[in-house]
Amino acid sequence: MINEVINKVLSAKKYENIHPSTVKRTAERILEEDEKISDDEAVKKIKKELYTIHAHYYNGLDYKKALNSFRKNPDNIKNYEHWLRKYDNNRLKSVKNDCYGKIFRITGKPRVILDLACGLNPLTLQWMNLDKDAEYYCYDIEKNMINFLNEYFRIIKMKKCSAFFQDVVSRIPEMKADVAFIFKASTCFEWQKAGNTMKVLNGLKTKYAVISLMMRGEYNLDGCRNYFRKLLGEKYDDSYEVVSEKEYFRILKK
Ligand SMILES: C[S@@+](CC[C@H](N)C(=O)[O-])C[C@H]1O[C@@H](n2cnc3c(N)ncnc32)[C@H](O)[C@@H]1O
């Protein structure tokens, strides 16, 4: 039964590029929660969850068009700004407001970064002001996005940057690094199962982890601090925060 359910989800056009281990993990949980659920109902529930944790954030950025424009003019920062604005205008404002400078003043300038559940955040690489030989490894669950990011790294000649098609909850990155980014993804991890963020954090071999949350609605400054107090428990430390435009960054020394 579980294999049929997984195959049905992965054969849908919208989800064919999602990592099979994400689908499998979600299917296992949903079938365990309700032993009497029909295959069709399970498929529906899994798709809904995949929409919430992934598809919901993407409004059809045209990877081919973006890559063509990068190839034509690889050094034009305005072009990256254009595509970043389409993806996440608030993130663009944050990076132009030097959120990375503020974060790296706390963590030190990193030589190796892991960007977990990266989405299209690697498009902000030009604002990180890393050394040309810095290493930046990013991870997400959509194959087309990962292919796009690897081609983008090639175009901007960041030789030590790679994107990995990997579910980081099922398989926590083992690479040693200075900093791990978990931007706007802890809510997705917790949605999948409460406690996932701490599981990932505990498994990482990095000196720092930077976790962010969008500031909106109940998540004003106090709301964000409360969220992290609950999420991090005794690992919460008052001294490490950066507030930038509409995003709140919590920095955790590991
Ligand atoms: C709200 S977006 C944030 C993207 C990016 N970090 C940013 O700040 O722009 C959440 C991302 O988490 C990814 N994601 C969710 N669960 C994941 C998992 N278990 N492993 C890897 N990526 C995951 C989704 O595919 C999506 O790209």
The ligand as a MOL file (V3000), in Angstrom:
LIG
                    3D

  0  0  0     0  0            999 V3000
M  V30 BEGIN CTAB
M  V30 COUNTS 27 29 0 0 0
M  V30 BEGIN ATOM
M  V30 1 C 9.9500 28.9970 3.1810 0
M  V30 2 S 11.0230 28.1960 2.0760 0 CHG=1
M  V30 3 C 12.5510 28.9480 2.5700 0
M  V30 4 C 13.6010 28.8710 1.5210 0
M  V30 5 C 14.9100 29.5720 1.8460 0
M  V30 6 N 15.5610 28.9930 3.0170 0
M  V30 7 C 14.7190 31.0440 2.0380 0
M  V30 8 O 14.8430 31.5420 3.1490 0
M  V30 9 O 14.4370 31.7200 1.0670 0 CHG=-1
M  V30 10 C 11.1310 26.5690 2.7770 0
M  V30 11 C 12.0320 25.6380 1.9800 0
M  V30 12 O 12.2570 24.4730 2.7550 0
M  V30 13 C 12.3960 23.3820 1.8640 0
M  V30 14 N 12.2310 22.1630 2.6720 0
M  V30 15 C 11.1540 21.8090 3.4110 0
M  V30 16 N 11.3910 20.6430 4.0440 0
M  V30 17 C 12.6480 20.2620 3.7080 0
M  V30 18 C 13.4490 19.1480 4.0480 0
M  V30 19 N 12.9970 18.2040 4.8680 0
M  V30 20 N 14.7020 19.0660 3.5310 0
M  V30 21 C 15.1680 20.0280 2.7040 0
M  V30 22 N 14.4380 21.1120 2.3450 0
M  V30 23 C 13.1980 21.2280 2.8400 0
M  V30 24 C 11.3050 23.6490 0.8480 0
M  V30 25 O 11.5030 22.9340 -0.3400 0
M  V30 26 C 11.4610 25.1690 0.6590 0
M  V30 27 O 12.3560 25.4520 -0.3730 0
M  V30 END ATOM
M  V30 BEGIN BOND
M  V30 1 1 1 2
M  V30 2 1 2 3
M  V30 3 1 2 10
M  V30 4 1 3 4
M  V30 5 1 4 5
M  V30 6 1 5 6
M  V30 7 1 5 7
M  V30 8 2 7 8
M  V30 9 1 7 9
M  V30 10 1 10 11
M  V30 11 1 11 12
M  V30 12 1 11 26
M  V30 13 1 12 13
M  V30 14 1 13 14
M  V30 15 1 13 24
M  V30 16 1 14 15
M  V30 17 1 14 23
M  V30 18 2 15 16
M  V30 19 1 16 17
M  V30 20 1 17 18
M  V30 21 2 17 23
M  V30 22 1 18 19
M  V30 23 2 18 20
M  V30 24 1 20 21
M  V30 25 2 21 22
M  V30 26 1 22 23
M  V30 27 1 24 25
M  V30 28 1 24 26
M  V30 29 1 26 27
M  V30 END BOND
M  V30 END CTAB
M  END
